[in-house]
Amino acid sequence: MTNELSVKRVSLSLAIVTGVISIVCAILIAIAPQFTIKFFGAIFHGIDITQIEKTMTLGSAITGVIAAIIVALVAGWLFAKIYNSIES
């Protein structure tokens, strides 16, 4: 019995989760920029991400969400392909 992953399901699931997280992040930056910058700065170990607040526009937020979804689709596809190719 094999436990193969559905490449399509994994790719789409990861893309949807990534899209939701990206949209929530953009909304948080729009409504609570200082909190969001501090929160994500802590996650990224103190990297200065203050420029995000200053340069984010609706267009860049939409572009970012789309780019993140595309990267997640590819990553999910690749993950499932590699997982399925590894024999146990």
MMTF fields as JSON, N, C-alpha, C and O atoms, coordinates in Angstrom:
{
  "mmtfVersion": "1.0.0",
  "mmtfProducer": "UNKNOWN",
  "numBonds": 351,
  "numAtoms": 352,
  "numGroups": 88,
  "numChains": 1,
  "numModels": 1,
  "chainsPerModel": [1],
  "groupsPerChain": [88],
  "chainIdList": ["A"],
  "bondAtomList": [4, 2, 8, 6, 12, 10, 16, 14, 20, 18, 24, 22, 28, 26, 32, 30, 36, 34, 40, 38, 44, 42, 48, 46, 52, 50, 56, 54, 60, 58, 64, 62, 68, 66, 72, 70, 76, 74, 80, 78, 84, 82, 88, 86, 92, 90, 96, 94, 100, 98, 104, 102, 108, 106, 112, 110, 116, 114, 120, 118, 124, 122, 128, 126, 132, 130, 136, 134, 140, 138, 144, 142, 148, 146, 152, 150, 156, 154, 160, 158, 164, 162, 168, 166, 172, 170, 176, 174, 180, 178, 184, 182, 188, 186, 192, 190, 196, 194, 200, 198, 204, 202, 208, 206, 212, 210, 216, 214, 220, 218, 224, 222, 228, 226, 232, 230, 236, 234, 240, 238, 244, 242, 248, 246, 252, 250, 256, 254, 260, 258, 264, 262, 268, 266, 272, 270, 276, 274, 280, 278, 284, 282, 288, 286, 292, 290, 296, 294, 300, 298, 304, 302, 308, 306, 312, 310, 316, 314, 320, 318, 324, 322, 328, 326, 332, 330, 336, 334, 340, 338, 344, 342, 348, 346],
  "bondOrderList": [1, 1, 1, 1, 1, 1, 1, 1, 1, 1, 1, 1, 1, 1, 1, 1, 1, 1, 1, 1, 1, 1, 1, 1, 1, 1, 1, 1, 1, 1, 1, 1, 1, 1, 1, 1, 1, 1, 1, 1, 1, 1, 1, 1, 1, 1, 1, 1, 1, 1, 1, 1, 1, 1, 1, 1, 1, 1, 1, 1, 1, 1, 1, 1, 1, 1, 1, 1, 1, 1, 1, 1, 1, 1, 1, 1, 1, 1, 1, 1, 1, 1, 1, 1, 1, 1, 1],
  "groupList": [{"groupName": "MET", "atomNameList": ["N", "CA", "C", "O"], "elementList": ["N", "C", "C", "O"], "formalChargeList": [0, 0, 0, 0], "bondAtomList": [1, 0, 2, 1, 3, 2], "bondOrderList": [1, 1, 2], "singleLetterCode": "M", "chemCompType": "L-PEPTIDE LINKING"}, {"groupName": "THR", "atomNameList": ["N", "CA", "C", "O"], "elementList": ["N", "C", "C", "O"], "formalChargeList": [0, 0, 0, 0], "bondAtomList": [1, 0, 2, 1, 3, 2], "bondOrderList": [1, 1, 2], "singleLetterCode": "T", "chemCompType": "L-PEPTIDE LINKING"}, {"groupName": "ASN", "atomNameList": ["N", "CA", "C", "O"], "elementList": ["N", "C", "C", "O"], "formalChargeList": [0, 0, 0, 0], "bondAtomList": [1, 0, 2, 1, 3, 2], "bondOrderList": [1, 1, 2], "singleLetterCode": "N", "chemCompType": "L-PEPTIDE LINKING"}, {"groupName": "GLU", "atomNameList": ["N", "CA", "C", "O"], "elementList": ["N", "C", "C", "O"], "formalChargeList": [0, 0, 0, 0], "bondAtomList": [1, 0, 2, 1, 3, 2], "bondOrderList": [1, 1, 2], "singleLetterCode": "E", "chemCompType": "L-PEPTIDE LINKING"}, {"groupName": "LEU", "atomNameList": ["N", "CA", "C", "O"], "elementList": ["N", "C", "C", "O"], "formalChargeList": [0, 0, 0, 0], "bondAtomList": [1, 0, 2, 1, 3, 2], "bondOrderList": [1, 1, 2], "singleLetterCode": "L", "chemCompType": "L-PEPTIDE LINKING"}, {"groupName": "SER", "atomNameList": ["N", "CA", "C", "O"], "elementList": ["N", "C", "C", "O"], "formalChargeList": [0, 0, 0, 0], "bondAtomList": [1, 0, 2, 1, 3, 2], "bondOrderList": [1, 1, 2], "singleLetterCode": "S", "chemCompType": "L-PEPTIDE LINKING"}, {"groupName": "VAL", "atomNameList": ["N", "CA", "C", "O"], "elementList": ["N", "C", "C", "O"], "formalChargeList": [0, 0, 0, 0], "bondAtomList": [1, 0, 2, 1, 3, 2], "bondOrderList": [1, 1, 2], "singleLetterCode": "V", "chemCompType": "L-PEPTIDE LINKING"}, {"groupName": "LYS", "atomNameList": ["N", "CA", "C", "O"], "elementList": ["N", "C", "C", "O"], "formalChargeList": [0, 0, 0, 0], "bondAtomList": [1, 0, 2, 1, 3, 2], "bondOrderList": [1, 1, 2], "singleLetterCode": "K", "chemCompType": "L-PEPTIDE LINKING"}, {"groupName": "ARG", "atomNameList": ["N", "CA", "C", "O"], "elementList": ["N", "C", "C", "O"], "formalChargeList": [0, 0, 0, 0], "bondAtomList": [1, 0, 2, 1, 3, 2], "bondOrderList": [1, 1, 2], "singleLetterCode": "R", "chemCompType": "L-PEPTIDE LINKING"}, {"groupName": "ALA", "atomNameList": ["N", "CA", "C", "O"], "elementList": ["N", "C", "C", "O"], "formalChargeList": [0, 0, 0, 0], "bondAtomList": [1, 0, 2, 1, 3, 2], "bondOrderList": [1, 1, 2], "singleLetterCode": "A", "chemCompType": "L-PEPTIDE LINKING"}, {"groupName": "ILE", "atomNameList": ["N", "CA", "C", "O"], "elementList": ["N", "C", "C", "O"], "formalChargeList": [0, 0, 0, 0], "bondAtomList": [1, 0, 2, 1, 3, 2], "bondOrderList": [1, 1, 2], "singleLetterCode": "I", "chemCompType": "L-PEPTIDE LINKING"}, {"groupName": "GLY", "atomNameList": ["N", "CA", "C", "O"], "elementList": ["N", "C", "C", "O"], "formalChargeList": [0, 0, 0, 0], "bondAtomList": [1, 0, 2, 1, 3, 2], "bondOrderList": [1, 1, 2], "singleLetterCode": "G", "chemCompType": "PEPTIDE LINKING"}, {"groupName": "CYS", "atomNameList": ["N", "CA", "C", "O"], "elementList": ["N", "C", "C", "O"], "formalChargeList": [0, 0, 0, 0], "bondAtomList": [1, 0, 2, 1, 3, 2], "bondOrderList": [1, 1, 2], "singleLetterCode": "C", "chemCompType": "L-PEPTIDE LINKING"}, {"groupName": "PRO", "atomNameList": ["N", "CA", "C", "O"], "elementList": ["N", "C", "C", "O"], "formalChargeList": [0, 0, 0, 0], "bondAtomList": [1, 0, 2, 1, 3, 2], "bondOrderList": [1, 1, 2], "singleLetterCode": "P", "chemCompType": "L-PEPTIDE LINKING"}, {"groupName": "GLN", "atomNameList": ["N", "CA", "C", "O"], "elementList": ["N", "C", "C", "O"], "formalChargeList": [0, 0, 0, 0], "bondAtomList": [1, 0, 2, 1, 3, 2], "bondOrderList": [1, 1, 2], "singleLetterCode": "Q", "chemCompType": "L-PEPTIDE LINKING"}, {"groupName": "PHE", "atomNameList": ["N", "CA", "C", "O"], "elementList": ["N", "C", "C", "O"], "formalChargeList": [0, 0, 0, 0], "bondAtomList": [1, 0, 2, 1, 3, 2], "bondOrderList": [1, 1, 2], "singleLetterCode": "F", "chemCompType": "L-PEPTIDE LINKING"}, {"groupName": "HIS", "atomNameList": ["N", "CA", "C", "O"], "elementList": ["N", "C", "C", "O"], "formalChargeList": [0, 0, 0, 0], "bondAtomList": [1, 0, 2, 1, 3, 2], "bondOrderList": [1, 1, 2], "singleLetterCode": "H", "chemCompType": "L-PEPTIDE LINKING"}, {"groupName": "ASP", "atomNameList": ["N", "CA", "C", "O"], "elementList": ["N", "C", "C", "O"], "formalChargeList": [0, 0, 0, 0], "bondAtomList": [1, 0, 2, 1, 3, 2], "bondOrderList": [1, 1, 2], "singleLetterCode": "D", "chemCompType": "L-PEPTIDE LINKING"}, {"groupName": "TRP", "atomNameList": ["N", "CA", "C", "O"], "elementList": ["N", "C", "C", "O"], "formalChargeList": [0, 0, 0, 0], "bondAtomList": [1, 0, 2, 1, 3, 2], "bondOrderList": [1, 1, 2], "singleLetterCode": "W", "chemCompType": "L-PEPTIDE LINKING"}, {"groupName": "TYR", "atomNameList": ["N", "CA", "C", "O"], "elementList": ["N", "C", "C", "O"], "formalChargeList": [0, 0, 0, 0], "bondAtomList": [1, 0, 2, 1, 3, 2], "bondOrderList": [1, 1, 2], "singleLetterCode": "Y", "chemCompType": "L-PEPTIDE LINKING"}],
  "groupTypeList": [0, 1, 2, 3, 4, 5, 6, 7, 8, 6, 5, 4, 5, 4, 9, 10, 6, 1, 11, 6, 10, 5, 10, 6, 12, 9, 10, 4, 10, 9, 10, 9, 13, 14, 15, 1, 10, 7, 15, 15, 11, 9, 10, 15, 16, 11, 10, 17, 10, 1, 14, 10, 3, 7, 1, 0, 1, 4, 11, 5, 9, 10, 1, 11, 6, 10, 9, 9, 10, 10, 6, 9, 4, 6, 9, 11, 18, 4, 15, 9, 7, 10, 19, 2, 5, 10, 3, 5],
  "groupIdList": [1, 2, 3, 4, 5, 6, 7, 8, 9, 10, 11, 12, 13, 14, 15, 16, 17, 18, 19, 20, 21, 22, 23, 24, 25, 26, 27, 28, 29, 30, 31, 32, 33, 34, 35, 36, 37, 38, 39, 40, 41, 42, 43, 44, 45, 46, 47, 48, 49, 50, 51, 52, 53, 54, 55, 56, 57, 58, 59, 60, 61, 62, 63, 64, 65, 66, 67, 68, 69, 70, 71, 72, 73, 74, 75, 76, 77, 78, 79, 80, 81, 82, 83, 84, 85, 86, 87, 88],
  "secStructList": [7, 7, 7, 7, 7, 7, 2, 2, 2, 2, 2, 2, 2, 2, 2, 2, 2, 2, 2, 2, 2, 2, 2, 2, 2, 2, 2, 2, 2, 2, 2, 7, 2, 2, 2, 2, 2, 2, 2, 2, 2, 2, 2, 6, 6, 6, 7, 7, 7, 2, 2, 2, 2, 2, 2, 7, 7, 2, 2, 2, 2, 2, 2, 2, 2, 2, 2, 2, 2, 2, 2, 2, 2, 2, 2, 2, 2, 2, 2, 2, 2, 2, 2, 2, 2, 7, 7, 7],
  "xCoordList": [0.84, 0.0, 0.881, 1.787, 0.621, 1.395, 0.567, -0.662, 1.262, 0.617, 0.998, 1.636, 0.607, 0.949, 0.051, -1.135, 0.662, -0.079, -0.639, -0.022, -1.8, -2.344, -1.601, -1.696, -0.871, -0.086, -1.004, -0.666, -2.135, -3.082, -3.625, -3.697, -4.007, -4.562, -3.526, -3.825, -2.322, -1.268, -0.959, -0.869, -0.799, -0.483, -1.57, -1.28, -2.816, -3.917, -4.104, -4.388, -3.945, -4.082, -3.041, -3.366, -1.791, -0.735, -0.955, -0.715, -1.406, -1.659, -2.785, -2.693, -3.838, -4.955, -4.532, -4.837, -3.828, -3.355, -2.421, -2.533, -1.509, -0.58, -1.32, -0.998, -2.304, -3.094, -3.828, -3.845, -4.432, -5.153, -4.193, -4.479, -3.062, -2.075, -1.575, -1.421, -1.324, -0.833, -1.872, -1.528, -3.133, -4.207, -4.363, -4.51, -4.333, -4.438, -3.272, -3.463, -2.082, -0.905, -1.087, -0.816, -1.54, -1.741, -2.795, -2.64, -3.868, -4.914, -4.364, -4.634, -3.588, -3.001, -2.065, -2.062, -1.275, -0.388, -1.21, -0.815, -2.351, -3.197, -3.88, -4.02, -4.31, -5.076, -4.255, -4.621, -3.159, -2.33, -0.858, -0.217, -0.334, 1.017, 2.112, 2.974, 2.101, 3.173, 3.184, 4.244, 2.032, 1.934, 2.413, 3.188, 1.942, 2.279, 3.774, 4.377, 4.371, 5.803, 6.595, 7.567, 6.188, 6.879, 6.706, 7.658, 5.497, 5.202, 6.05, 6.712, 6.031, 6.79, 8.291, 9.091, 8.68, 10.09, 10.611, 11.743, 9.776, 10.158, 10.268, 11.185, 9.341, 9.387, 10.652, 11.271, 11.031, 12.209, 13.472, 14.425, 13.497, 14.674, 15.277, 16.497, 14.424, 14.906, 15.298, 15.819, 15.067, 15.374, 14.506, 13.319, 15.086, 14.355, 13.39, 13.802, 12.122, 11.106, 10.214, 9.104, 10.701, 9.898, 9.572, 8.6, 10.35, 10.092, 8.799, 8.205, 8.364, 7.132, 5.958, 5.153, 5.863, 4.762, 4.764, 3.706, 5.956, 6.087, 5.821, 5.399, 6.063, 5.97, 4.76, 4.516, 3.996, 2.881, 1.723, 1.268, 1.271, 0.085, -0.889, -0.538, -2.084, -3.047, -2.505, -2.647, -1.892, -1.329, -0.21, -0.149, 0.686, 1.784, 1.273, 1.829, 0.224, -0.359, -0.98, -0.799, -1.705, -2.324, -1.246, -1.341, -0.221, 0.886, 1.576, 1.922, 1.772, 2.396, 1.576, 2.126, 0.272, -0.609, -0.53, -0.404, -0.601, -0.542, 0.806, 0.862, 1.884, 3.221, 3.352, 3.903, 2.852, 2.931, 2.136, 2.574, 0.98, 0.156, 0.876, 0.864, 1.492, 2.223, 3.387, 3.592, 4.153, 5.278, 4.77, 5.388, 3.653, 3.088, 2.604, 2.764, 2.018, 1.601, 2.79, 2.736, 3.86, 5.061, 5.669, 6.058, 5.751, 6.326, 5.488, 6.042, 4.169, 3.296, 3.431, 3.471, 3.5, 3.673, 5.0, 5.055, 6.069, 7.39, 7.45, 8.009, 6.876, 6.86, 6.167, 6.701, 4.978, 4.225, 4.966, 4.99, 5.575, 6.339, 7.521, 7.756, 8.249, 9.388, 8.919, 9.494, 7.887, 7.337, 6.946, 7.277, 6.233, 5.777, 6.922, 6.791, 8.037, 9.161, 10.073, 10.891, 9.925, 10.756, 10.112, 8.965, 10.881, 10.375, 10.732, 11.838, 9.794, 10.077, 10.466, 10.737],
  "yCoordList": [-1.192, 0.0, 1.251, 1.375, 2.145, 3.379, 4.528, 4.53, 5.476, 6.666, 7.867, 8.799, 7.846, 8.958, 10.155, 10.028, 11.301, 12.546, 12.951, 12.702, 13.573, 14.151, 15.46, 16.409, 15.498, 16.687, 17.903, 18.988, 17.729, 18.835, 19.334, 20.541, 18.408, 18.813, 19.512, 20.519, 18.984, 19.612, 21.006, 21.961, 21.126, 22.427, 23.454, 24.573, 23.076, 24.01, 24.352, 25.499, 23.355, 23.613, 24.612, 25.56, 24.398, 25.312, 26.708, 27.71, 26.773, 28.068, 28.822, 30.035, 28.119, 28.761, 29.278, 30.413, 28.439, 28.861, 30.06, 31.017, 30.013, 31.115, 32.39, 33.473, 32.262, 33.426, 34.06, 35.284, 33.235, 33.745, 34.46, 35.563, 33.828, 34.452, 35.771, 36.75, 35.806, 37.021, 38.141, 39.299, 37.796, 38.797, 39.329, 40.534, 38.429, 38.848, 39.765, 40.773, 39.422, 40.251, 41.65, 42.645, 41.731, 43.035, 43.855, 45.064, 43.194, 43.895, 44.406, 45.54, 43.562, 43.983, 45.172, 46.076, 45.184, 46.326, 47.583, 48.677, 47.434, 48.594, 49.141, 50.355, 48.241, 48.733, 48.883, 49.667, 48.147, 48.231, 48.082, 47.087, 49.072, 48.928, 48.729, 47.869, 49.492, 49.376, 48.004, 47.393, 47.515, 46.182, 45.112, 44.227, 45.206, 44.192, 44.181, 43.113, 45.352, 45.443, 44.856, 44.131, 45.161, 44.603, 43.088, 42.362, 42.617, 41.188, 40.417, 39.443, 40.852, 40.154, 40.392, 39.545, 41.536, 41.763, 40.733, 40.264, 40.382, 39.356, 37.989, 37.222, 37.687, 36.406, 36.307, 35.246, 37.412, 37.419, 37.801, 38.294, 37.585, 37.738, 39.137, 39.296, 40.135, 41.502, 42.158, 43.274, 41.505, 42.14, 43.388, 43.36, 44.467, 45.727, 45.632, 45.674, 45.507, 45.422, 46.667, 46.636, 47.753, 48.97, 49.589, 50.336, 49.3, 49.861, 49.329, 49.974, 48.155, 47.564, 48.496, 48.738, 49.015, 49.911, 51.162, 51.656, 51.671, 52.918, 52.739, 53.681, 51.539, 51.345, 50.532, 50.411, 49.973, 49.137, 49.97, 50.928, 49.576, 50.162, 49.021, 47.851, 49.351, 48.311, 47.454, 46.231, 48.097, 47.368, 46.428, 45.288, 46.912, 46.04, 44.907, 43.809, 45.165, 44.108, 43.021, 41.831, 43.431, 42.457, 41.672, 40.452, 42.375, 41.704, 40.71, 39.603, 41.097, 40.22, 38.969, 37.872, 39.128, 37.972, 37.021, 35.809, 37.559, 36.726, 36.008, 34.815, 36.738, 36.121, 35.021, 33.958, 35.269, 34.26, 33.012, 31.893, 33.199, 32.055, 31.242, 30.011, 31.917, 31.205, 30.42, 29.26, 31.035, 30.341, 29.142, 28.078, 29.298, 28.205, 27.065, 25.895, 27.394, 26.342, 25.509, 24.28, 26.192, 25.486, 24.686, 23.532, 25.289, 24.595, 23.371, 22.313, 23.505, 22.37, 21.255, 20.077, 21.631, 20.634, 19.896, 18.667, 20.669, 20.072, 19.183, 18.087, 19.658, 18.87, 17.53, 16.483, 17.562, 16.316, 15.39, 14.178, 15.939, 15.118, 14.445, 13.251, 15.194, 14.62, 13.593, 12.508, 13.915, 12.99, 11.664, 10.586, 11.772, 10.568, 9.767, 8.563, 10.428, 9.712, 9.011, 8.168, 9.367, 8.745, 7.429, 7.381, 6.375, 5.056, 4.76, 5.054, 4.179, 3.85, 2.406, 1.968],
  "zCoordList": [0.0, 0.0, 0.0, 0.823, -0.893, -0.946, -0.393, -0.456, 0.135, 0.677, -0.166, 0.322, -1.428, -2.317, -2.04, -1.734, -2.159, -2.027, -3.38, -4.416, -3.367, -4.588, -4.855, -4.077, -5.95, -6.283, -6.404, -5.93, -7.023, -7.215, -5.873, -5.642, -4.993, -3.694, -2.824, -2.182, -2.804, -1.993, -2.528, -1.757, -3.83, -4.439, -4.158, -3.736, -4.392, -4.18, -2.705, -2.363, -1.832, -0.396, 0.087, 0.802, -0.305, 0.1, -0.488, 0.186, -1.731, -2.364, -1.66, -1.471, -1.273, -0.586, 0.786, 1.15, 1.545, 2.866, 2.74, 3.506, 1.788, 1.575, 1.181, 1.668, 0.307, -0.102, 1.065, 1.202, 1.905, 3.073, 4.028, 4.492, 4.314, 5.206, 4.622, 5.352, 3.331, 2.684, 2.737, 2.974, 2.519, 2.583, 4.003, 4.206, 4.985, 6.386, 6.75, 7.431, 6.303, 6.564, 5.976, 6.648, 4.736, 4.091, 4.829, 4.998, 5.268, 6.02, 7.346, 7.741, 8.032, 9.309, 9.141, 9.976, 8.078, 7.837, 7.575, 7.978, 6.904, 6.607, 7.862, 8.012, 8.775, 9.934, 11.215, 12.091, 11.334, 12.543, 12.158, 12.496, 11.454, 10.898, 11.943, 11.763, 13.013, 14.002, 14.659, 14.792, 15.066, 15.67, 14.694, 15.056, 13.455, 12.454, 12.161, 12.057, 12.029, 11.768, 12.938, 12.723, 14.172, 15.336, 15.402, 15.69, 15.136, 15.187, 14.176, 14.533, 12.918, 11.889, 12.027, 11.626, 12.589, 12.885, 13.876, 13.758, 14.86, 15.831, 15.162, 15.457, 14.269, 13.555, 12.707, 12.626, 12.08, 11.209, 11.967, 11.363, 13.271, 14.121, 14.059, 14.01, 14.062, 14.149, 12.851, 12.868, 11.71, 10.428, 10.284, 10.608, 9.806, 9.654, 8.473, 7.314, 8.782, 7.723, 7.717, 7.186, 8.305, 8.402, 7.045, 6.935, 6.024, 4.699, 4.091, 3.227, 4.539, 4.01, 4.252, 3.352, 5.459, 5.8, 4.926, 4.537, 4.62, 3.873, 2.385, 1.714, 1.861, 0.411, -0.033, -1.234, 0.901, 0.502, -0.041, 0.584, -1.209, -1.818, -2.099, -1.945, -2.502, -2.849, -3.989, -3.979, -4.96, -6.1, -5.693, -6.153, -4.819, -4.386, -3.504, -3.52, -2.738, -1.907, -2.784, -2.527, -3.808, -4.724, -5.466, -5.599, -5.949, -6.628, -5.694, -6.108, -4.455, -3.47, -3.202, -3.106, -3.08, -2.858, -4.051, -3.874, -5.242, -6.45, -6.543, -6.841, -6.288, -6.342, -5.296, -5.58, -4.091, -3.023, -3.393, -3.126, -4.002, -4.415, -5.494, -5.455, -6.443, -7.511, -6.933, -7.293, -6.039, -5.409, -4.61, -4.641, -3.895, -3.106, -4.001, -3.653, -5.14, -6.076, -6.526, -6.535, -6.896, -7.344, -6.193, -6.377, -5.013, -3.859, -3.482, -3.182, -3.494, -3.179, -4.197, -3.841, -5.459, -6.529, -6.347, -6.406, -6.126, -5.961, -4.714, -4.756, -3.612, -2.385, -2.608, -2.243, -3.206, -3.429, -4.382, -4.166, -5.439, -6.38, -5.683, -5.87, -4.894, -4.181, -3.16, -3.07, -2.391, -1.417, -2.07, -1.575, -3.191, -3.893, -4.506, -4.724, -4.783, -5.412, -4.397, -4.766, -3.126, -2.098, -1.69, -1.246, -1.855, -1.486, -0.045, 0.41, 0.659, 2.054, 2.226, 3.344]
}
